[in-house]
Amino acid sequence: MLVSAKEMLTKAKAGKYAVGQFNINNLEWTKAILLTAQELNSPVILGVSEGAGKYMCGYKTVVGMVNGMIDELGITVPVALHLDHGSYEGAKACIEAGFSSVMFDGSHYPIEENIAKTKELVEYCDKLGLSLEAEVGAIGGEEDGVVGNGEVADPNECKMIADLGVTMLAAGIGNIHGKYPENWAGLSFDTLAEIQKLTGTMPLVLHGGTGIPAEMIQKAISLGVSKINVNTECQLAFAAATREYVEAGKDQQGKGFDPRKLLAPGFEAIKATVKEKMELFGSINKA
């Protein structure tokens, strides 16, 4: 059964570890992440971007697949199904489809409009017992058309959004989606410390977790980051393992072309990546 991310993140914040949000793109992805979370006894958040939701035939299909897997695979660790970088309309559609958590990314609106829309969604989610993530200060890189340049959020604006009663807050601290450029300046820990001071016990979210050095991740967790998003890293691992299988000509041996065989190395690569991240985030045996 899907749960809101509230309890797992409140525990993570208090325990100084982070729960990973791993974005799903298809059946292999979802199965690999769920099985790894169960094996490591770790809570987990499955992220779905609006683009991935469309690709997987809509939010209802995603909810059906995830609920079916939790049941069939005997998953007992806490699992939240979360909309990543949702629009206002997308958030409402996911709530109706049965997601247990949504993100409304109003960071590209003027702060007043971000506040108004976030406030409305807080009331909607509270009624249904769902968790809500809000965002302040565009995060660098590009995700589904939302572009930012490793911007840094205004801590006072973060407090304004946090005070609306959201569950968790994503604040730009110089992080970027996708691969980090050579000239990346690193995370702004001063900003993070300031945001944490103003938002207190609220779990903070670090987007663009791929490519941030381990020691920076650990420092961010010590400063109140309780949720870290990973997507690109799993995609790169999956692609590399699949390439290796095909380049070795294994798809031409026996029934090597069968998708169950063809996609197996990529599936294992996702599992290994998720395990590595859960170890780094400190969420193992925290279910």
C-alpha positions in Angstrom: 0.0 0.0 0.0 1.3 3.5 -0.9 2.0 5.9 1.9 2.5 9.6 2.1 6.2 10.7 2.3 5.5 12.7 5.5 6.4 10.1 8.1 9.5 8.7 6.4 10.9 12.2 5.8 10.1 13.4 9.4 12.0 10.3 10.7 14.9 10.9 8.2 15.2 14.6 9.2 15.3 13.6 12.9 17.7 10.7 12.3 20.1 12.7 10.0 19.7 10.5 7.0 17.9 11.0 3.7 15.4 9.0 1.7 16.1 8.6 -2.0 13.6 9.5 -4.6 14.3 7.4 -7.6 12.5 8.3 -10.8 10.7 5.5 -12.7 10.5 5.2 -16.4 9.0 1.8 -17.0 8.4 -1.6 -15.5 12.0 -2.6 -15.2 12.8 0.6 -13.3 10.0 0.3 -10.9 10.6 -3.4 -10.2 14.4 -2.8 -9.7 13.8 0.1 -7.2 11.1 -1.7 -5.2 13.1 -4.9 -4.9 16.2 -3.1 -3.8 14.3 -1.1 -1.2 12.8 -4.3 0.2 16.2 -6.1 0.2 17.8 -3.3 2.1 14.8 -2.6 4.3 14.8 1.1 3.2 11.9 3.5 2.7 11.7 4.7 -0.8 10.0 7.4 -3.0 9.2 6.6 -6.6 9.3 9.8 -8.6 7.3 10.3 -11.8 7.8 13.4 -14.0 4.9 14.6 -16.1 6.8 13.4 -19.2 7.4 10.0 -17.8 3.8 9.8 -16.8 2.7 10.4 -20.3 5.3 7.9 -21.6 3.9 5.2 -19.3 0.3 5.8 -20.6 -0.9 8.2 -18.0 -1.0 8.4 -14.2 -3.7 5.7 -13.7 -1.5 3.2 -15.5 1.4 4.1 -13.2 -0.7 3.8 -10.1 -2.0 0.4 -11.2 1.5 -0.9 -12.0 3.0 0.3 -8.7 0.1 -1.0 -6.6 0.2 -4.3 -8.4 3.9 -4.7 -7.9 3.8 -3.8 -4.2 1.2 -6.6 -3.8 2.7 -9.2 -6.1 6.3 -8.7 -4.9 5.3 -8.6 -1.2 6.8 -5.2 -0.6 6.4 -4.2 3.0 8.8 -1.2 3.3 7.2 2.3 3.1 6.7 3.4 -0.6 5.5 6.8 -1.7 4.5 7.5 -5.3 5.4 11.1 -6.0 4.8 13.5 -8.9 8.2 15.2 -9.7 8.2 18.8 -10.8 4.4 18.9 -11.2 2.4 21.7 -12.7 -0.7 22.8 -10.8 -2.9 20.8 -13.2 -0.5 17.8 -13.1 -0.6 17.8 -9.3 -4.4 17.7 -9.3 -4.5 14.9 -12.0 -2.0 12.8 -9.9 -4.0 13.2 -6.7 -7.1 12.0 -8.6 -5.3 9.1 -10.1 -4.1 7.8 -6.6 -0.6 9.1 -6.1 0.3 9.4 -2.4 2.5 12.4 -2.8 2.9 15.3 -5.2 5.3 18.1 -6.0 4.0 21.4 -7.2 6.9 23.3 -8.8 5.8 27.0 -8.7 9.4 28.2 -8.7 9.0 29.9 -12.1 6.0 32.0 -10.9 6.3 35.3 -9.1 6.5 34.4 -5.3 2.9 35.7 -4.7 1.5 33.3 -7.3 3.7 30.4 -6.1 2.3 31.0 -2.5 -1.4 31.2 -3.7 -1.3 28.0 -5.7 0.8 26.1 -3.1 -1.6 27.2 -0.3 -4.6 25.8 -2.3 -2.8 22.5 -2.8 -1.8 22.3 0.9 -5.5 22.3 1.8 -6.3 19.8 -0.9 -3.5 17.4 0.2 -4.2 17.8 3.9 -7.8 16.7 3.5 -6.6 13.5 1.7 -3.6 12.8 3.9 -1.1 13.2 1.0 2.4 14.8 1.2 3.2 17.9 -0.8 6.6 19.2 -1.9 7.0 22.8 -3.0 9.9 24.5 -4.7 11.6 27.9 -4.3 14.4 29.2 -6.6 14.7 27.4 -9.9 17.1 24.4 -9.9 19.7 24.4 -12.7 19.6 22.3 -15.8 16.5 21.3 -17.7 13.7 19.0 -16.6 10.5 18.7 -18.8 11.1 22.3 -20.1 11.7 23.9 -16.7 15.1 25.6 -17.0 17.2 27.1 -14.3 20.9 27.9 -14.0 22.0 26.4 -10.7 20.1 29.3 -9.0 20.1 29.9 -5.4 16.8 30.3 -3.4 16.1 33.3 -1.2 15.9 31.8 2.4 13.1 34.3 3.3 11.0 33.1 0.4 11.7 29.5 1.5 10.3 30.4 4.9 7.1 31.9 3.4 6.4 28.7 1.4 7.4 26.5 4.4 4.9 28.4 6.6 2.1 27.4 4.4 2.3 23.9 5.8 3.9 22.0 2.9 5.5 18.6 3.9 8.9 19.2 2.3 10.7 22.0 0.5 13.0 21.9 -2.5 15.2 24.9 -2.5 17.8 25.8 -5.1 21.3 25.7 -3.6 23.3 25.7 -6.8 22.2 22.2 -7.8 21.5 21.2 -11.4 19.5 18.5 -13.2 21.4 16.0 -15.4 25.1 15.9 -15.7 27.1 18.6 -14.0 29.2 20.9 -16.2 33.0 21.1 -15.8 32.7 24.6 -14.3 30.1 23.8 -11.7 30.7 25.9 -8.6 29.3 23.3 -6.1 26.5 23.5 -3.6 26.0 26.7 -1.5 26.1 25.3 2.1 25.7 28.8 3.5 22.4 29.2 1.8 21.3 25.7 3.0 22.3 26.5 6.6 20.3 29.7 6.4 17.2 28.0 4.9 17.4 25.2 7.6 17.6 27.9 10.3 14.4 29.5 9.1 12.4 26.4 8.2 13.3 24.4 11.4 12.2 20.7 11.3 10.9 20.8 7.7 12.5 18.1 5.5 14.5 19.8 2.8 14.9 18.3 -0.7 18.0 18.1 -2.9 17.2 17.8 -6.6 19.7 16.8 -9.2 21.4 14.2 -7.0 23.4 12.7 -9.9 27.0 13.7 -10.0 27.2 15.6 -6.6 30.3 14.3 -4.8 29.6 12.0 -1.9 31.0 14.3 0.8 28.8 17.1 -0.5 25.8 14.8 -0.2 26.7 13.9 3.4 27.2 17.5 4.3 23.9 18.5 2.8 22.2 15.7 4.9 23.9 17.0 8.0 22.3 20.4 7.2 18.7 19.2 7.0 18.4 17.6 3.5 16.1 14.5 4.1 15.1 13.7 0.5 17.5 13.4 -2.5 16.3 12.9 -6.1 18.2 10.5 -8.4 17.3 9.9 -12.0 20.1 10.5 -14.5 22.4 8.1 -12.7 20.1 5.2 -13.1 19.5 6.0 -16.8 23.3 6.1 -17.4 23.8 2.8 -15.6 21.0 1.1 -17.5 22.2 2.4 -20.9 25.8 1.3 -20.2 24.8 -2.2 -19.2 22.5 -2.6 -22.2 25.2 -1.3 -24.6 27.7 -3.8 -23.2 25.2 -6.7 -23.7 24.5 -5.7 -27.3 28.2 -4.9 -28.2 29.2 -8.3 -26.9 26.7 -9.8 -29.4 24.7 -11.5 -26.6 21.4 -10.5 -28.2 22.4 -12.7 -31.2 23.1 -15.8 -29.1 20.3 -18.2 -28.6 17.3 -16.3 -27.3 19.3 -13.3 -26.3 17.0 -11.0 -28.2 14.1 -11.8 -25.7 13.5 -8.5 -23.9 13.6 -10.4 -20.6 17.2 -11.3 -21.4 18.1 -8.1 -23.2 17.0 -5.8 -20.4 18.2 -8.0 -17.5 21.8 -6.4 -17.3 20.2 -2.9 -17.3 17.8 -4.0 -14.6 20.7 -5.3 -12.4 22.6 -2.0 -13.1 19.7 0.0 -11.7 19.5 -2.2 -8.6 23.3 -1.7 -8.0 23.0 2.1 -8.5 20.0 2.3 -6.1 21.9 0.2 -3.5 24.9 2.5 -3.7 22.7 5.6 -3.2 20.8 4.1 -0.3 24.1 3.3 1.4 25.3 6.9 0.8 22.0 8.4 2.0 22.0 6.3 5.2 18.4 4.9 4.7 19.3 1.2 4.9 17.4 -0.6 7.7 15.4 2.6 8.4 12.1 1.1 7.1 
